[in-house]
Amino acid sequence: MGFLDDAIGAVKGAVLQGAEGSAQGVLNNVLQGSSLGGLSGVLGQLQSSGLGDLVSSWTGGGQGLPISADQLKAALTPEHIQEIASSLGMDPNSALAHLAEHLPMLAGNQAQS
């Protein structure tokens, strides 16, 4: 029974990892098509809004610090938030939560490339 449990656990892990990668891929595509200028534009906007330490924690190879939806809301313009939300098919608060969840990993992945 242990082998079967291990196999099921591995499959679940692969599915969850694939879903995580897919969510990041969708978000990356949305940002690339936005007026922010892609992921680098979003990171630049965060840096100019006083969140450079967070951005550095994602892109510098260290432990990525979390960002909150409220921090994103303060750093991005309402127009940018609405644009991202519309592209994701979400309301603005859900889009900010989604962005807060995936942005650190997305930025870290890009920095490693």
Secondary structure, 3 states (H helix, E strand, C coil): CHHHHHHHHHHHHHHHHHHHHHHHHHHHHHHHCCCCCHHHHHHHHHHHHHHHHHHHHHHCCCCCCCCCHHHHHHHCCHHHHHHHHHHHCCCHHHHHHHHHHHHHHHHHHHHHC
